[in-house]
Amino acid sequence: MYAIVEIAGQQFKVEKDQQIFVHRLEAKEGSKVDFENVLLIDNGGKVNVGAPAVKGAKVTAKVLDHLKGDKVIVFKKKRRKGYRVKNGHRQYLTKLEIVKIDDKAAAKKASAKKSEPKTKAKPKAVSKKTLAKKKTTTKKTAAKKAE
């Protein structure tokens, strides 16, 4: 079973017990994080594609570590001009471990809420007299403005 989920603006193909590196998340180490923006779930050949996301699907991950990635060197040069610039940076990353992938976790809760009977308030009956009064008042104000 695997899922394609959007985490921090990027899409990842994840499986249970997989460890991935994502852009830095605002979560403490050891805490669990839920991602509800699941785009696709493959459960043993049965593929469920969302439009754009699968309703009720959820991926739960555990934050293992906050760290910095490898150094990336950015070197710019224009030949015969004497222009050379060297920059570099290290990306801030979060290491996640996928704990579980739920197909319909929230859908069961939503269906339980839908089963409750809803009472709708009946609209008040509007008589023809009140409608006629409203029409005449608008005509009178329009006529006064025209003069």
SULQUI-V852316 format. One record per residue. RES is the residue in one letter. BURIAL is # if it has 9 or more other ideal C-beta (glycine too) atoms within 8 Angstrom, else .. D_FIRST is the distance of its C-alpha to the first C-alpha in Angstrom with 1 decimal. Layout:
# SULQUI-V852316
RES,BURIAL,D_FIRST
RES,BURIAL,D_FIRST
This chain:
# SULQUI-V852316
M,#,0.0
Y,#,3.8
A,#,7.1
I,#,10.6
V,#,13.0
E,#,16.8
I,#,18.3
A,.,22.1
G,.,22.6
Q,.,20.1
Q,.,16.7
F,#,13.9
K,.,10.6
V,#,8.9
E,#,6.4
K,.,7.7
D,.,11.2
Q,.,11.7
Q,.,15.2
I,#,16.4
F,.,19.9
V,#,20.7
H,#,24.2
R,#,26.0
L,#,25.0
E,.,27.5
A,.,26.1
K,.,27.5
E,.,26.1
G,.,24.3
S,.,23.6
K,.,20.3
V,#,19.5
D,.,17.6
F,#,16.5
E,.,16.8
N,.,16.9
V,#,13.4
L,#,14.0
L,#,10.9
I,#,7.5
D,#,5.6
N,.,4.7
G,.,5.9
G,.,8.5
K,.,9.4
V,.,9.8
N,#,11.4
V,.,13.7
G,#,16.0
A,.,19.7
P,.,19.7
A,#,17.2
V,#,15.0
K,.,17.4
G,#,16.5
A,#,13.1
K,#,13.3
V,#,11.9
T,#,14.1
A,#,15.3
K,#,18.3
V,#,21.1
L,.,22.1
D,.,25.0
H,#,27.0
L,.,28.5
K,.,30.0
G,#,28.7
D,.,30.9
K,.,34.1
V,#,34.2
I,.,37.7
V,.,38.9
F,.,42.2
K,#,44.2
K,.,47.3
K,.,49.8
R,.,51.9
R,.,55.7
K,.,55.6
G,.,55.2
Y,.,52.0
R,.,49.4
V,.,46.9
K,.,44.5
N,.,41.9
G,.,38.7
H,.,36.1
R,#,33.3
Q,.,30.3
Y,#,29.3
L,#,25.7
T,#,23.4
K,#,21.0
L,#,17.9
E,#,15.3
I,#,12.1
V,.,12.6
K,.,10.1
I,#,8.3
D,#,10.3
D,#,10.4
K,.,14.1
A,#,15.7
A,#,18.7
A,#,19.1
K,#,20.2
K,.,22.8
A,#,24.0
S,.,24.6
A,.,26.6
K,.,28.7
K,.,29.3
S,.,30.7
E,.,33.7
P,.,36.7
K,.,37.9
T,.,41.7
K,.,43.0
A,.,46.4
K,.,48.8
P,.,50.4
K,.,54.1
A,.,56.5
V,.,58.4
S,.,61.9
K,.,63.6
K,.,66.2
T,.,63.8
L,#,62.3
A,.,65.8
K,.,66.7
K,.,63.7
K,.,64.6
T,.,68.3
T,.,67.6
T,.,65.4
K,.,68.2
K,.,70.9
T,.,69.1
A,.,68.5
A,.,72.1
K,.,73.3
K,.,71.2
A,.,72.6
E,.,76.2
